[in-house]
Amino acid sequence: MEIKKTASLKDIAQRLGISIATVSRALQAHSSISTNTRRKVEEAAREMNYSKNFIADSLRSGSLPIIGVIVPHGVTLFYSSVLDGIEHVAAQEGYAVICMNSHERYDEEHRNVQSLAGLHVAGIIASVTQETADSAHFDLLSEEGIPVVFVARDINTTRYSSVVADSVDAARKATHHLASQGCRRIAILCGPDCLRMVAERKHGYIEALHELHIPVRPEYVAYSDIEMPSAIDATDTFLDLPQPPDAILALNDTLLFAAMRAIRSRGLSMPSDIALMGFSDVEYTVDVSPTLSTIEDQSRLMGETACRTLIAHIRDSRQKPNRIIVPTIQRIRESSRKTFKR
């Protein structure tokens, strides 16, 4: 079979009677190129068997068509789903993806940022660690012209775009659900208080208690790092109270399963002794007994949206930062369906 010769940017430019720079920008969907010109260039590229030369393009533009991704937990189902969404959109738009794991450590996140900057990636999508309280290391990327978009976890700044779950509304609705089951001593098991996501979910929880005319009790609010042993200890502290909670809202997968383990270790039953609800995208919440009530964060959608947002910033540096809120889905299962005698 005859192999068709691959065309170059110069070949396409000569055929259409335009400059090589115009062809290059059209193939990158640059905002300065009209839709009509872009369509003609893309059609000629297909007909002439054009194949993108990543190395040549990087020498011209100073960056590779690669998106860097930094996550705090590379092996969790949640972040696997986020990454799946990122890769799906990146592939459609002609970008490759490099993923790095910060292991919930600020210093590792800092090294990840430096490594990706050294690779001259086109942009970075990051979910910050539980230790990250500022954006100083990300600010250096802006100075180098590398756009950043946060996903799932962001920093309290308006300098960058981010894509996050609707944490306030989700926690408010979850608290209302627990109250609808007769619970009045509702506790919240939080992650580190420096995370914006934690602050927003706590805000939604407190907002719901005010709406329900239930007093906010400080002893029913616990902060824990996002590790199983710490979260078990925090749950044990709840259960040791003179008036232990009759419901717990846990703020992520790890905290949810830690709370379940601590409750079971006391010989308590869910939901008759204590109702349990958490934030989770993991499928095995329906494979345990009782099945676990959760708030689904739509992690894959967040990944897809973050990637589209980053590519928009890559293609047009004039794009203004925007915080995109992705709605959550409430999944009510056995662990929170209580029956009370009034």
C-alpha positions as CSV (number, residue, x, y, z in Angstrom):
1,M,0.0,0.0,0.0
2,E,1.3,3.4,-0.9
3,I,2.0,5.7,2.0
4,K,0.8,9.2,1.5
5,K,3.4,11.9,2.0
6,T,2.8,14.1,5.1
7,A,2.4,17.8,4.4
8,S,4.1,20.6,6.3
9,L,2.7,24.0,7.4
10,K,4.6,25.5,4.5
11,D,2.8,23.2,2.0
12,I,-0.6,24.2,3.4
13,A,0.3,27.9,3.4
14,Q,1.4,27.7,-0.3
15,R,-1.8,25.9,-1.3
16,L,-4.0,28.5,0.4
17,G,-1.9,31.6,-0.4
18,I,-1.5,32.6,3.3
19,S,1.4,32.8,5.7
20,I,2.8,29.9,7.7
21,A,2.1,31.8,10.9
22,T,-1.6,32.1,9.9
23,V,-1.8,28.3,9.2
24,S,-0.2,27.6,12.6
25,R,-2.6,29.8,14.5
26,A,-5.6,28.4,12.7
27,L,-4.6,24.9,13.6
28,Q,-4.4,26.0,17.2
29,A,-7.8,27.6,17.0
30,H,-6.3,31.0,17.9
31,S,-8.8,33.7,18.6
32,S,-7.2,36.0,16.1
33,I,-8.1,33.7,13.2
34,S,-11.6,33.9,11.6
35,T,-13.8,30.8,11.6
36,N,-13.8,30.8,7.8
37,T,-10.0,30.8,7.6
38,R,-9.7,28.1,10.3
39,R,-12.2,25.9,8.4
40,K,-10.2,26.2,5.2
41,V,-6.9,25.4,6.9
42,E,-8.3,22.4,8.7
43,E,-9.8,21.0,5.5
44,A,-6.5,21.5,3.6
45,A,-4.6,19.8,6.5
46,R,-6.9,16.8,6.3
47,E,-6.7,16.5,2.5
48,M,-2.9,16.9,2.5
49,N,-2.3,14.4,5.4
50,Y,-0.8,17.0,7.7
51,S,0.6,15.7,11.0
52,K,1.4,18.0,13.9
53,N,5.1,18.3,14.6
54,F,5.1,18.8,18.4
55,I,8.9,19.5,18.6
56,A,8.9,22.0,15.8
57,D,5.8,23.7,17.3
58,S,7.4,23.9,20.7
59,L,10.5,25.6,19.3
60,R,8.3,28.2,17.6
61,S,5.9,28.8,20.5
62,G,8.2,28.1,23.5
63,S,5.7,25.5,25.0
64,L,4.7,22.0,24.3
65,P,1.0,21.0,23.5
66,I,1.0,19.3,26.9
67,I,-1.3,19.9,29.9
68,G,0.3,19.3,33.3
69,V,-2.0,18.0,36.0
70,I,-1.3,18.0,39.8
71,V,-3.4,16.0,42.1
72,P,-3.1,15.3,45.9
73,H,-4.1,11.7,45.6
74,G,-3.2,10.0,42.4
75,V,-4.7,6.6,43.2
76,T,-8.1,7.5,44.5
77,L,-11.2,6.9,42.4
78,F,-12.2,10.5,42.7
79,Y,-9.1,11.9,41.1
80,S,-8.9,9.1,38.6
81,S,-12.3,10.2,37.4
82,V,-11.2,13.9,37.3
83,L,-8.1,12.9,35.3
84,D,-10.3,10.8,33.0
85,G,-12.4,13.9,32.2
86,I,-9.3,16.0,31.6
87,E,-7.7,13.4,29.3
88,H,-10.9,13.0,27.3
89,V,-11.1,16.8,26.4
90,A,-7.4,17.2,26.0
91,A,-7.3,14.4,23.4
92,Q,-10.1,16.0,21.5
93,E,-8.2,19.3,21.4
94,G,-4.8,17.9,20.4
95,Y,-3.1,18.0,23.8
96,A,-1.3,15.3,25.8
97,V,-1.5,15.1,29.6
98,I,1.2,14.6,32.2
99,C,0.0,13.9,35.7
100,M,1.9,14.4,39.0
101,N,1.0,13.4,42.5
102,S,1.7,15.8,45.4
103,H,0.7,13.2,48.1
104,E,-1.0,16.0,50.1
105,R,2.3,17.7,50.7
106,Y,2.9,21.4,50.0
107,D,6.6,20.9,49.3
108,E,5.9,18.2,46.8
109,E,3.3,20.3,45.1
110,H,5.9,23.1,44.8
111,R,8.3,20.7,43.2
112,N,5.5,19.5,40.8
113,V,4.9,23.1,39.7
114,Q,8.7,23.6,39.1
115,S,9.0,20.4,37.1
116,L,6.0,21.2,34.9
117,A,7.3,24.7,34.3
118,G,10.7,23.2,33.3
119,L,8.9,21.1,30.7
120,H,7.3,24.2,29.2
121,V,3.8,22.8,29.4
122,A,1.1,24.8,27.8
123,G,-0.9,25.1,31.0
124,I,-1.6,23.4,34.4
125,I,-4.7,22.0,36.1
126,A,-4.2,21.6,39.9
127,S,-6.1,20.4,42.9
128,V,-4.2,21.8,45.9
129,T,-3.0,19.9,48.9
130,Q,-4.5,20.0,52.4
131,E,-1.4,22.0,53.4
132,T,-1.7,24.7,50.7
133,A,-2.7,28.1,52.0
134,D,-1.4,30.4,49.4
135,S,-0.8,30.6,45.6
136,A,2.8,32.0,45.6
137,H,4.3,29.1,43.7
138,F,1.5,29.2,41.1
139,D,2.0,33.0,40.7
140,L,5.4,32.3,39.3
141,L,3.8,30.4,36.4
142,S,1.7,33.4,35.5
143,E,4.9,35.4,35.1
144,E,6.1,32.8,32.7
145,G,2.8,32.9,30.7
146,I,1.7,29.4,31.8
147,P,-2.1,29.6,32.7
148,V,-3.4,27.7,35.7
149,V,-6.9,26.3,36.5
150,F,-7.8,24.8,39.8
151,V,-10.1,21.8,40.0
152,A,-12.1,20.3,43.0
153,R,-9.9,22.2,45.5
154,D,-9.0,25.8,44.9
155,I,-7.4,28.7,46.8
156,N,-9.2,31.8,48.0
157,T,-8.0,34.1,45.2
158,T,-9.6,35.7,42.1
159,R,-6.4,35.5,40.1
160,Y,-7.1,32.0,38.6
161,S,-10.1,30.2,37.1
162,S,-11.3,27.2,39.1
163,V,-13.9,24.4,38.7
164,V,-15.4,23.2,42.0
165,A,-18.5,21.4,43.3
166,D,-21.4,23.5,44.8
167,S,-20.2,22.8,48.3
168,V,-22.3,25.3,50.2
169,D,-25.6,24.1,48.7
170,A,-24.7,20.4,48.9
171,A,-23.8,20.6,52.6
172,R,-27.0,22.6,53.3
173,K,-29.2,20.1,51.5
174,A,-27.4,17.1,53.2
175,T,-28.0,18.7,56.7
176,H,-31.7,19.2,55.8
177,H,-32.0,15.6,54.8
178,L,-30.5,14.3,58.0
179,A,-32.9,16.6,60.0
180,S,-35.8,15.3,57.9
181,Q,-35.0,11.8,59.3
182,G,-35.4,13.1,62.9
183,C,-31.8,13.9,63.6
184,R,-31.2,16.9,65.8
185,R,-27.6,16.3,67.0
186,I,-25.9,16.6,63.6
187,A,-22.1,16.6,63.6
188,I,-19.8,17.5,60.7
189,L,-16.4,15.8,60.2
190,C,-14.3,18.3,58.3
191,G,-11.0,18.2,56.5
192,P,-8.2,20.8,57.2
193,D,-9.7,24.2,57.9
194,C,-7.3,25.9,55.4
195,L,-9.1,24.4,52.5
196,R,-11.7,26.6,50.9
197,M,-13.9,23.6,50.1
198,V,-14.0,22.8,53.8
199,A,-15.0,26.3,54.8
200,E,-17.8,26.3,52.2
201,R,-19.2,23.0,53.3
202,K,-19.1,24.0,56.9
203,H,-20.9,27.2,55.9
204,G,-23.7,25.2,54.2
205,Y,-24.0,23.0,57.3
206,I,-24.3,26.0,59.7
207,E,-26.7,27.8,57.3
208,A,-29.0,24.7,57.4
209,L,-28.9,24.5,61.2
210,H,-30.0,28.1,61.4
211,E,-32.8,27.4,58.9
212,L,-33.9,24.4,61.0
213,H,-33.6,26.3,64.3
214,I,-31.1,23.8,65.6
215,P,-28.3,25.3,67.8
216,V,-24.8,25.2,66.4
217,R,-22.7,23.2,68.9
218,P,-18.9,23.6,68.6
219,E,-18.3,20.1,69.9
220,Y,-20.2,18.7,66.9
221,V,-17.6,20.3,64.5
222,A,-14.3,18.4,64.1
223,Y,-11.3,19.2,61.9
224,S,-9.1,16.3,60.7
225,D,-6.4,15.9,58.2
226,I,-7.5,13.7,55.3
227,E,-6.0,10.5,56.6
228,M,-7.9,7.4,58.0
229,P,-6.3,7.3,61.5
230,S,-7.0,11.0,62.2
231,A,-10.5,10.8,61.0
232,I,-11.2,7.7,63.1
233,D,-9.9,9.6,66.2
234,A,-12.1,12.5,65.4
235,T,-15.2,10.3,65.1
236,D,-14.3,8.6,68.4
237,T,-14.2,12.0,70.0
238,F,-17.8,12.6,68.8
239,L,-18.9,9.2,70.1
240,D,-17.4,9.8,73.5
241,L,-19.4,13.0,74.1
242,P,-22.0,12.9,76.9
243,Q,-24.6,13.5,74.2
244,P,-23.0,11.9,71.1
245,P,-24.4,13.0,67.7
246,D,-27.2,11.1,66.1
247,A,-25.9,11.9,62.6
248,I,-22.5,12.6,61.0
249,L,-21.9,14.4,57.8
250,A,-18.4,13.5,56.5
251,L,-16.7,15.8,53.9
252,N,-15.0,13.4,51.6
253,D,-14.5,9.7,50.8
254,T,-11.7,9.0,53.3
255,L,-13.6,10.7,56.2
256,L,-16.8,8.9,55.3
257,F,-15.2,5.4,55.5
258,A,-13.2,6.4,58.6
259,A,-16.4,7.4,60.3
260,M,-18.1,4.2,59.3
261,R,-15.2,2.1,60.7
262,A,-15.3,4.0,64.0
263,I,-19.1,3.6,64.4
264,R,-18.9,-0.1,63.7
265,S,-16.0,-0.6,66.1
266,R,-18.3,0.7,68.9
267,G,-21.0,-1.9,68.0
268,L,-23.3,0.8,66.9
269,S,-25.7,0.4,64.0
270,M,-26.3,2.7,61.0
271,P,-28.8,4.4,60.8
272,S,-30.7,3.3,63.9
273,D,-28.0,4.5,66.4
274,I,-26.4,7.1,64.2
275,A,-27.1,8.2,60.6
276,L,-24.1,8.7,58.3
277,M,-23.8,10.7,55.1
278,G,-20.8,11.8,53.1
279,F,-19.3,13.4,50.0
280,S,-18.2,10.7,47.6
281,D,-18.0,9.6,44.0
282,V,-16.8,6.1,44.6
283,E,-18.9,3.2,43.3
284,Y,-18.4,0.9,46.3
285,T,-20.6,3.1,48.6
286,V,-23.4,0.7,47.3
287,D,-21.4,-2.4,47.9
288,V,-21.1,-2.1,51.7
289,S,-23.8,-2.7,54.3
290,P,-25.6,-0.5,54.9
291,T,-25.3,1.3,51.6
292,L,-23.9,4.8,52.1
293,S,-25.8,8.0,51.5
294,T,-23.6,10.4,49.6
295,I,-23.3,13.7,47.7
296,E,-21.9,13.0,44.3
297,D,-19.4,15.6,43.1
298,Q,-19.6,14.8,39.4
299,S,-15.8,14.5,39.3
300,R,-15.5,13.6,35.6
301,L,-17.6,16.6,34.6
302,M,-15.3,18.8,36.8
303,G,-12.3,17.4,35.0
304,E,-13.8,18.0,31.5
305,T,-14.8,21.5,32.5
306,A,-11.4,22.4,33.9
307,C,-9.7,21.2,30.8
308,R,-12.0,23.2,28.5
309,T,-11.4,26.3,30.7
310,L,-7.6,25.9,30.7
311,I,-7.5,25.5,26.9
312,A,-9.6,28.7,26.5
313,H,-6.9,30.5,28.6
314,I,-4.1,28.9,26.6
315,R,-5.7,30.1,23.3
316,D,-6.6,33.5,24.5
317,S,-4.6,35.1,27.3
318,R,-7.2,37.8,27.6
319,Q,-9.7,35.4,29.1
320,K,-10.7,36.6,32.5
321,P,-10.6,34.2,35.5
322,N,-13.8,32.6,36.4
323,R,-15.0,30.3,39.2
324,I,-17.3,27.7,37.7
325,I,-19.6,25.8,40.1
326,V,-20.6,22.3,39.2
327,P,-23.9,21.1,40.7
328,T,-23.9,18.0,43.0
329,I,-26.2,15.0,43.1
330,Q,-27.7,13.7,46.3
331,R,-27.8,9.9,46.6
332,I,-29.9,8.9,49.6
333,R,-29.3,5.3,50.7
334,E,-29.6,3.1,53.8
335,S,-27.1,4.7,56.1
336,S,-29.1,7.9,56.6
337,R,-32.7,6.6,56.3
338,K,-33.8,6.7,60.0
339,T,-37.2,5.9,61.5
340,F,-38.0,7.8,64.7
341,K,-40.9,7.5,67.1
342,R,-42.1,11.0,67.9
